[in-house]
């Protein structure tokens, strides 16, 4: 039987930060394989179908607009996820992940991390939200799964420092 894969679409509407498309797509494919082997639940996204998601990179002003519109929070946030989980032909569209690259940079700087390390954390976090995990309502399941996935991926908190374009 064919192992399902994940197709990652990337869009950027910000101009300050360089986005390494291949690296992000490769990382999310590794995360997906790790999630598949780490979770043993029957969910709407489990099964032999390929999966698809879109990651959208925004600046703080754009993200603040989405955060206000969909969560009634009038400030920028780091990541928003919009689950869809609809089957289209032989693919399940998981949904959209929106990431503010300005928040990525600020949080990375504050924590002494690279831009890439913080971005990987938010990509994983956003993907787990698409799969129905919610740290605001669970009793730590999402945080434990994030730590387990990071451990299995030998997640490094370092990485090359990135500067704006």
N, C-alpha and C positions, 0 to 999 in steps of 0.2 A: 504494500500500500504506500502511496506517495505521502511523504511528510509535508504538511502544510507549510507554506512560506508566508512572509509578510511583505507586501509591497508598500514602500514608504514614499509618499509624494512630499516634496518640500517646496514651500513658497516663502519668499522674504519680501516684506514691505518696509523694511528698515534699511538704512544705507550706511550705518556706522560700523557694523561688525561684519567681517568676512565669515561666511558660512561654508564649511567644508562638507559639501553634499555627500560625497562618497563615504566619508568617515561617519557621518550621522546615520546614513542608511545602513552601513555595515554594523554599527553599534546596535541599532534597533533590531536588526536581524538576529544578532547574538542574544540580545535581551529576550526576544521572542522565543528563541529556542530554549533558553534557560527557564522562562516562564512555563513553557509547555512541559518541561521535565520536572518543574518544581511544584506544580499544582495538579491535584488529582480530583478536581471537581467537575461535575457535569454543568457546564455553563452555556449560555447562548453562543459563545465564541469558541467552544471546544468542538472538535470534529475535523473531518478531512479537508474541508474547504480552505483555500488560500484566504488570507486576511489582507486588509488594506487600511491604511491610515494616512492622514495628511498632517504635517507639522508646518505651522505658520509662524514665522519670525516677525515680531513687531517691535516698535519702540515704546517707551513708557506712555506717551500721549495716546497712541493707538490702543494699547492694552488698557489704559484707564477707561477709555470709551467702552470697551467690551465688558470690563469689570462692572462699570456703572449700569450698563444696559442689561446684563444677564444676572448679576448678583447684587445689584443696588449698593455697591461699594465704590465710592467716588475717589479711588486712588488706584495707581497701577499695581498689579500683582505679578508674580513671576511666571505662573503657569495657569492656564485654564484648559479644561478638557470638556469636550462636547460629545458624549457617547451617541452613537447611532445604532450600531449592531443590526444592520439590515443586510439581508442576502440579496446580491445582485448577480444573477447567473451562478457561477461556481465560486464566487468570492463573497466573503462577509466584510462589509465596510464597518470598521470599528468606530470611526469618528475622527474628530479633529482635535489636535493639541495646539494651543496658542502659547507662545513663549515670548516674553519681553527680553530682548538681548540687553537692554539697559539694566534690568533687574539682575540678569545673569552676571554682568560685569560688576555691579555694585555688591552683590552678595558674595561673589568670589573674592573680591578685594577685601571685604570685611572679614571673611573667614580665612584669608591667606591661601586661597586656592587658585588654580588656574581657571580661566574662562571655560576651557574644555571640560574640566572636572565638574564644575557647577552645572554646565549644560547637560552633561550625561546624567547627573542626578535628576534634573528636571525632566529630561526625556523619559527616564524610567518612571518617575512619579506620575507624569501625565499619562503614560501608557497604562499604568495600573488603574488610574481613574477611569479610563475608557473601558476597562474590564470589570468595572463595578466596585472596585475597592474605594473606601472612603474613610480617611483617617479622622474626619470630623465626627463620624457616627460609630465607628467600630471600636473595639477594645484593644487596639494595637496590632491587629492582623496585618494591615497594610505596611506598617513600619517594620514588622518582623519579616515580611516577604521582601521588602526593599533591601533590608540588611542581608538576607539569605542570597538574593540575586547578586548583589554587589560582591559578596564573598565568593560566590561561584564564578563570577567574571573576573576575579582578582582585581577588582576595581581599585584604581590608584587615585588618591586625592590630589596628586601632583599633576604635572603635565606642562606643556609649554605655555608661557604667559602670552596673552594676546593683547594687542593694542588696537585701538580703533583705526579704521582706514585713513 
